[in-house]
Amino acid sequence: MIKNFPEKEERKTEKERRNLEILDTIRKGREISRAEIAKLTGLNIVTVSNYVNTYIRKALVHEMGRDISSGGRRPELLRLNRNYGYAIGVDLGAPHVVDGVSLIACLLDTSSKIIAKETIEKREEPQDKFIETIVGLISRLIEKNGVDKTKINGIGLGIWGPLDRYRGTARYAVEKGETFGYRVMQKAIEDKFNIPTIVEHDSMVAALGEKWAGIGLEEGVDNIVFICADSSAGLIIRGELYYGATKSAGELNINPPLAGEELVALMHCWEGYRYGCCLRSKGIDLGIPAYARTYFQTHKDNSKILKLTGGDVNKINLNIVIEAAKQNDPVAMRFLQEAGAYLGTKIAYLVNLFNPEAVVVGRGIEKAGDMLLDSVRKTVKLWGYEEAVKVVKIIPASLGDDTVAVGAGVLIIQKMFAKVG
């Protein structure tokens, strides 16, 4: 009988918070003494020892011998047992299926290291077929690695769009009003593998993945915004994810009216491919390919974009524009800079609102590199308040395409850590 995770995010008890703090310190320290844990966490040595003794009894932590002493008895070193248990994280892909959008499943050990991975290209398909695809993806991940299923503590799923934890839905496409009933998917996965699942917003788990397992954030950074292209933001406030009342926090776009005079008034701002309106999502690729295709219908030049596509504008995608920009193509460079300025406007607002120490840019657009990010930074500096801008660092996601899947797996590991003892 599987034990489901709570649908509503519960407040952590003091014991759970300490478990997470101590175990994360051990995880990051590789080999570390009780005294060093006490120093880094601010807890007294007796409290640390009591918690650590529980971890040792459960074989979650091993004693590794003695460290060099500066005087007196040499301290025992502690190390996390990476094979204590496993977690699976699944990235259900971006809502808009474009070139390069994939479904990714990762198997993580207790330290959050990827030990196996499966990837397939995402396709447009009915919800029932999509669920079958996800079940098949997880099956291949488990079968190829041969891991003991009883040691898999849970399966985390990163999903797109505003979530409603009361109804168990995710809004698939804002413009069309479509929703996805994710509880049906959870049941199918749990029935197949007898492993509990948890569903979370992709931007939220991406933020968690970068903080927990990434390499781009400095130690002690506890206020973070993760930007999933231009559609949503994962929010970590004081070291913890901020979900909102229904788990739909972080959406960066307004929900446009679908009919009537209000829509007519919005269309000029809403439909344009240029980057004047920051209230509309341009898509996972920031609308760069769509704008490029429109541009080349009326402009004939020797852009490397056209050379890379053999002159076929329908073959233009984000990767081709990025490649052309790397070859110093002025048109491609301008496309990325304009997109960066548009995205920077959104980020400037978030920087002013949340005053984070770091903004992490991901979901594939970070592949454009400094050509786009420098434009983002310049725009944030232009539109942000000096008090907030002077401390924030805008960096690319360090986990690349795996960010959401790793973060979804980390969510399981954190819950496992919190409940020890």
Buried (B, 14 or more C-beta within 10 A) or exposed (E): EEEEBEBEBEEBEEEBBBBBBBBBBBBBBEBBBBBBBBBBBEBEEEBBBEBBEBBBEEEBBBEEEEBEEEEEEEBBBBBBBBBBBBBBBBBBBBBBBBEBBBBBBBBBBBBBEBBBBBBBEBEEEEBEEBBEBBBBBBBBBBEEEEBEEEEBBBBBBBBBBBBBBEEBBBBBEBEEEBBBEBEEBBEBBBEEBEBBBBBBBBBBBBBBBBBBBBEBBEEEBBBBBBBBBBBBBBBBEEBBBBBBEBBBBBBBBEEBEEEEEEEEEBEEEBEBBEBEBBEBBBBBBBBBBBBBBBBBEEEEEEBBBBEBBEEEBEBBBBBBBBBBBBEEBEBBBEBBBBBBBBBBBBBBBBBBEBBBBBBBBBBBBBBBEEBBBBBBBBBBBEBBEEEBBEEBBBBBBBBEBBBBBBBBBBBBBBBBBBEBB
